[in-house]
Amino acid sequence: MKIPEFLKKGDKVAIVCPASYIKGNIDTAIEILTEWGLQVVVGKSVHAQFHQFAGEDSLRAEDLQKALDAPDIKAIFAARGGYGTVRIIDEIDFSLFEKKPKWIIGFSDITVLHSHIHNNFQIASIHGQMPKSFEDSSADALTSLRNTLFGKPIDYTYKQDRFPNRSGYGEGNLIGGNLAILQSILASPSDGSYDDKILFIEDVGEAHYNLDRMLWTLKRAHKFNKLQGLIVGGFTALRDSDPAFGQRFEEIIFDKIRAFDFPVCFDFPAGHIQNNHSLVLGRKVSLEVKNKETTLKYI
């Protein structure tokens, strides 16, 4: 796996919007990135709107392409998620990016981009706060993003007692992101093998029955068979049906992987939450899970 160069003060970073359009502004994020010593370049898509998208597909693709190809841009932030990255991913030429990788940062719909570059070009990327979410972010989440970008230690140890973990130890490259997106790109050029990997999943706004369906899809596609570990992040703003589905989301998840023996941790501080800590997808990690404590280390 190729690791892009870490940032240093004075570096230039780009903000583009490959998915949904932005309501409001990203002034807070620009101020914070500037305080970190970075020069911020804002793409045309950040201020564009075409129905629900940040401009037409051609504009969003052009904006991302320009940032990928620019030799002076050291990192690319997706301004927000929503929906739309899958509509442009096959139009992007990654040849210059592959020769000189740079950090790509985002979560949610940006899972398409993360998975695509991991599986086609073996380049690591960052699942972390996006400019639109800076304003509501916890200080710890932004610190984790800064540390990740600038190459400082980013191992995690946390405790939770809301739902029992499954204890164990595993090692493998860290993959994953938004569950709905992972399910939607199955068998596409952006999909890849889950074998011998540590999988991270999170989601927002889904109905319980739909979580069940997506997880069954992954299970029937044999994505869980050779996993080395599962990290369950935030599952927020979930909806139940009437009558109720009958299980909490943790139970829905655990039922699908009950037959396997890899470690499983819940409530990892990442996802559609204010305390969305950064994860370097693509890097090799170790996952040590105890009943109430989890440690994630980069190898």
VMD Tcl script that draws the C-alpha trace (Angstrom):
set ca {
  {0.00 0.00 0.00}
  {1.36 3.43 -0.98}
  {1.24 6.11 1.71}
  {1.02 9.71 0.44}
  {3.47 12.24 1.84}
  {2.37 13.79 5.11}
  {1.61 17.50 5.08}
  {3.76 20.31 6.39}
  {3.03 23.96 7.02}
  {2.79 25.96 3.82}
  {1.39 23.07 1.77}
  {-1.52 23.70 -0.56}
  {-4.75 21.69 -0.22}
  {-7.89 21.65 -2.34}
  {-11.55 21.44 -1.38}
  {-13.88 20.00 -4.01}
  {-17.45 18.68 -3.89}
  {-17.90 15.37 -5.78}
  {-21.37 14.62 -4.44}
  {-24.22 16.73 -3.02}
  {-24.24 20.51 -3.01}
  {-23.42 22.56 0.07}
  {-26.08 24.40 2.01}
  {-24.50 27.38 3.76}
  {-20.74 27.72 3.62}
  {-17.46 26.16 4.73}
  {-15.87 29.32 6.13}
  {-15.12 27.66 9.49}
  {-13.20 24.85 7.81}
  {-11.18 27.24 5.67}
  {-10.26 29.23 8.78}
  {-9.20 26.09 10.66}
  {-7.14 24.72 7.79}
  {-5.47 28.12 7.41}
  {-4.68 28.12 11.15}
  {-2.99 24.75 10.59}
  {-0.63 26.52 8.21}
  {-2.20 25.24 5.00}
  {-3.04 27.16 1.84}
  {-6.61 26.40 0.78}
  {-7.79 26.26 -2.83}
  {-11.58 26.08 -3.27}
  {-12.91 24.32 -6.36}
  {-15.80 25.49 -8.53}
  {-18.02 22.65 -7.37}
  {-18.04 23.97 -3.80}
  {-20.25 26.88 -4.86}
  {-22.23 25.07 -7.56}
  {-25.68 23.46 -7.54}
  {-27.50 21.32 -10.07}
  {-30.62 19.90 -8.43}
  {-29.24 17.98 -5.42}
  {-25.69 17.84 -6.78}
  {-22.75 20.24 -6.47}
  {-23.00 21.07 -10.14}
  {-23.49 18.78 -13.12}
  {-21.53 15.53 -13.26}
  {-19.10 17.03 -15.76}
  {-18.28 19.97 -13.47}
  {-17.74 17.77 -10.41}
  {-15.56 15.36 -12.38}
  {-13.53 18.23 -13.84}
  {-13.03 19.77 -10.39}
  {-11.82 16.51 -8.86}
  {-9.61 15.80 -11.87}
  {-7.99 19.21 -11.65}
  {-7.16 18.69 -7.97}
  {-5.80 15.19 -8.61}
  {-3.54 16.40 -11.43}
  {-2.27 19.65 -9.86}
  {1.35 19.01 -8.75}
  {1.19 21.69 -6.03}
  {-1.91 20.25 -4.33}
  {-0.84 17.91 -1.51}
  {-4.27 16.83 -0.22}
  {-7.87 16.87 -1.43}
  {-10.83 17.35 0.90}
  {-14.31 16.35 -0.19}
  {-16.42 19.24 1.08}
  {-19.33 16.96 2.01}
  {-20.93 13.64 1.16}
  {-24.56 13.05 0.27}
  {-24.81 11.33 -3.10}
  {-23.06 11.59 -6.43}
  {-19.48 10.29 -6.33}
  {-20.43 7.03 -8.06}
  {-21.78 9.06 -11.00}
  {-18.32 10.44 -11.83}
  {-15.83 7.86 -10.57}
  {-15.45 6.08 -13.93}
  {-14.73 9.39 -15.70}
  {-11.66 10.15 -13.55}
  {-8.14 9.57 -14.85}
  {-5.96 8.53 -11.91}
  {-2.72 8.13 -13.86}
  {-0.95 11.22 -12.45}
  {-2.38 10.57 -8.98}
  {-1.05 7.02 -9.09}
  {2.45 8.25 -9.91}
  {2.41 10.85 -7.13}
  {-0.25 10.01 -4.52}
  {-1.82 12.68 -2.33}
  {-4.19 12.42 0.60}
  {-7.92 12.21 -0.12}
  {-10.11 13.01 2.87}
  {-13.81 12.41 3.43}
  {-16.45 9.94 4.59}
  {-20.02 8.86 3.81}
  {-20.50 8.97 0.00}
  {-16.73 9.43 -0.38}
  {-16.45 5.73 0.50}
  {-16.77 5.18 -3.27}
  {-13.55 7.10 -3.84}
  {-11.71 5.47 -0.94}
  {-12.58 1.96 -2.07}
  {-11.83 2.70 -5.71}
  {-8.30 3.98 -5.14}
  {-7.44 1.26 -2.61}
  {-8.47 -1.58 -4.85}
  {-7.21 -0.20 -8.16}
  {-4.09 1.72 -7.15}
  {-3.22 0.52 -3.62}
  {-3.09 4.06 -2.21}
  {-4.09 4.90 1.37}
  {-6.63 7.62 2.16}
  {-8.29 9.24 5.17}
  {-11.79 8.58 6.46}
  {-12.32 11.77 8.44}
  {-14.14 15.03 8.93}
  {-15.07 17.02 5.84}
  {-15.14 20.83 5.65}
  {-18.95 20.95 5.96}
  {-18.73 18.98 9.22}
  {-15.89 21.02 10.76}
  {-18.27 23.50 12.37}
  {-20.07 20.83 14.41}
  {-17.02 18.64 14.99}
  {-15.58 17.82 18.38}
  {-12.14 19.23 19.09}
  {-10.77 15.70 19.48}
  {-11.99 14.68 16.01}
  {-10.32 17.68 14.37}
  {-7.12 17.03 16.33}
  {-7.12 13.44 15.08}
  {-7.49 14.71 11.51}
  {-4.65 17.18 11.92}
  {-2.40 14.55 13.49}
  {-3.20 12.12 10.69}
  {-2.43 14.64 7.94}
  {0.81 15.80 9.53}
  {2.09 12.31 10.32}
  {1.74 12.30 14.11}
  {0.77 9.18 16.15}
  {-2.88 8.22 15.69}
  {-3.38 4.94 17.55}
  {-6.63 4.61 19.50}
  {-7.70 3.03 22.75}
  {-11.26 3.56 23.97}
  {-13.79 1.97 26.31}
  {-17.51 1.32 25.88}
  {-20.04 -0.76 27.74}
  {-23.31 -0.25 25.83}
  {-23.12 -3.50 23.85}
  {-20.69 -6.38 24.42}
  {-17.68 -6.59 22.13}
  {-16.35 -9.92 20.91}
  {-12.85 -10.25 22.27}
  {-9.90 -11.22 20.13}
  {-6.93 -10.01 18.11}
  {-6.53 -9.46 14.40}
  {-4.21 -7.83 11.87}
  {-4.83 -6.66 8.34}
  {-5.24 -3.67 6.07}
  {-8.02 -1.34 7.26}
  {-10.88 -1.03 4.76}
  {-14.49 0.09 4.71}
  {-16.58 3.16 5.36}
  {-20.29 3.75 4.88}
  {-22.24 0.48 4.86}
  {-24.81 1.57 2.28}
  {-22.06 2.64 -0.10}
  {-20.06 -0.57 0.40}
  {-23.15 -2.57 -0.45}
  {-23.94 -0.39 -3.48}
  {-20.53 -0.90 -5.13}
  {-20.45 -4.70 -4.82}
  {-19.10 -6.38 -7.97}
  {-18.15 -3.01 -9.48}
  {-14.64 -1.78 -10.41}
  {-14.60 0.03 -7.05}
  {-15.16 -3.14 -5.02}
  {-12.40 -5.33 -3.68}
  {-11.57 -8.35 -1.57}
  {-12.31 -8.26 2.15}
  {-10.12 -11.31 2.81}
  {-7.57 -10.86 5.61}
  {-8.73 -7.27 6.20}
  {-10.00 -5.29 9.16}
  {-13.41 -3.89 8.14}
  {-14.84 -0.61 9.45}
  {-18.55 0.19 8.94}
  {-20.82 3.10 9.85}
  {-24.12 4.55 8.61}
  {-26.78 7.18 9.18}
  {-30.52 7.56 8.69}
  {-31.21 3.97 7.67}
  {-34.19 1.83 8.62}
  {-33.40 -1.24 10.69}
  {-34.76 -3.60 8.04}
  {-32.54 -1.97 5.42}
  {-29.44 -2.46 7.59}
  {-30.44 -6.11 7.84}
  {-30.79 -6.37 4.06}
  {-27.44 -4.71 3.35}
  {-25.61 -6.92 5.82}
  {-27.24 -10.04 4.38}
  {-26.04 -8.90 0.95}
  {-22.45 -8.63 2.18}
  {-22.70 -11.95 3.97}
  {-24.13 -13.75 0.91}
  {-21.31 -12.22 -1.15}
  {-18.89 -13.97 1.27}
  {-17.39 -10.66 2.39}
  {-17.19 -11.77 6.03}
  {-15.70 -15.24 5.51}
  {-12.03 -14.33 5.92}
  {-12.19 -11.04 7.80}
  {-9.62 -10.52 10.54}
  {-11.72 -8.02 12.50}
  {-14.80 -5.80 12.43}
  {-14.96 -2.21 13.72}
  {-18.48 -0.85 14.15}
  {-18.59 2.94 14.24}
  {-21.52 5.30 14.60}
  {-24.94 4.13 13.45}
  {-26.98 7.26 13.96}
  {-30.48 8.66 13.28}
  {-31.75 5.15 12.57}
  {-35.42 4.55 11.85}
  {-37.62 1.64 12.82}
  {-40.64 0.31 10.97}
  {-44.20 -0.23 12.20}
  {-44.42 -2.89 13.45}
  {-40.88 -2.72 14.82}
  {-38.11 -4.79 13.25}
  {-37.39 -6.28 16.65}
  {-33.61 -5.84 16.97}
  {-31.18 -3.04 17.76}
  {-28.58 -2.32 15.08}
  {-25.85 -4.01 17.15}
  {-27.90 -7.21 17.24}
  {-28.61 -6.96 13.52}
  {-24.87 -6.73 12.84}
  {-23.83 -9.41 15.28}
  {-26.30 -11.93 13.89}
  {-24.57 -11.78 10.49}
  {-21.10 -12.49 11.85}
  {-21.99 -14.77 14.77}
  {-20.64 -17.84 12.98}
  {-17.17 -16.33 12.55}
  {-14.51 -15.89 15.22}
  {-12.84 -12.56 14.38}
  {-12.85 -9.76 16.98}
  {-15.72 -7.25 16.87}
  {-15.88 -3.87 18.59}
  {-18.81 -1.49 18.83}
  {-19.13 2.28 19.36}
  {-15.84 3.14 17.68}
  {-15.66 6.97 17.59}
  {-16.00 7.42 13.82}
  {-18.88 7.97 11.44}
  {-21.71 10.49 11.12}
  {-21.03 11.81 14.60}
  {-19.44 14.96 16.02}
  {-16.61 12.86 17.44}
  {-15.64 11.45 14.04}
  {-12.01 10.44 14.51}
  {-9.83 9.92 11.47}
  {-8.90 6.49 10.13}
  {-6.23 5.80 7.53}
  {-7.93 3.37 5.20}
  {-5.53 1.07 3.39}
  {-2.88 0.94 6.12}
  {-2.12 -2.24 8.01}
  {-3.45 -2.21 11.57}
  {-3.75 -4.42 14.59}
  {-7.08 -4.67 16.39}
  {-7.16 -5.89 19.99}
  {-10.65 -6.17 21.43}
  {-11.62 -6.91 25.00}
  {-15.13 -6.94 26.46}
  {-15.16 -3.21 27.14}
  {-11.88 -1.91 25.68}
  {-10.57 -1.68 22.14}
  {-7.08 -0.76 20.86}
  {-6.39 0.02 17.21}
  {-2.73 0.44 16.23}
  {-1.07 1.15 12.89}
  {1.68 -1.31 12.01}
}
mol new
graphics top color blue
foreach p $ca { graphics top sphere $p radius 0.5 }
foreach p [lrange $ca 0 end-1] q [lrange $ca 1 end] { graphics top cylinder $p $q radius 0.2 }
display resetview
